[in-house]
Amino acid sequence: MKNLISLANLKEGNEGKIANIAAGWKATKRLSDLGLTPGTEIKVLKKGLFLGPVEIKCRGAKLAIGCGLCRKIFITKDESKK
């Protein structure tokens, strides 16, 4: 079984694939509308301090996701890329 880590715990420069989104219906729909669905590759570009937003690259676009939502997005970390 692959190790899962929340997006909030990924470090700057790390990459991975979304494995699961453990959020309510509205939040899951909003993330889906942004292109954040299971199987999507993402890269953490920049993290705010403590509860700040996380800037990611997804499907060629840069997005900022709040820390609360980041805790509900679980990633399979790509160990071969940093």
HELIX and SHEET records of a PDB file:
HELIX    1   1 LEU A    7  ASN A    9  5                                   3    
HELIX    2   2 TRP A   25  ASP A   33  1                                   9    
HELIX    3   3 CYS A   67  CYS A   70  1                                   4    
SHEET    1   A 6 LEU A   4  SER A   6  0                                        
SHEET    2   A 6 ILE A  73  LYS A  77 -1                                        
SHEET    3   A 6 GLU A  15  ILE A  21 -1                                        
SHEET    4   A 6 GLU A  41  LYS A  47 -1                                        
SHEET    5   A 6 VAL A  54  CYS A  58 -1                                        
SHEET    6   A 6 ALA A  61  ILE A  65 -1                                        
END                                                                             
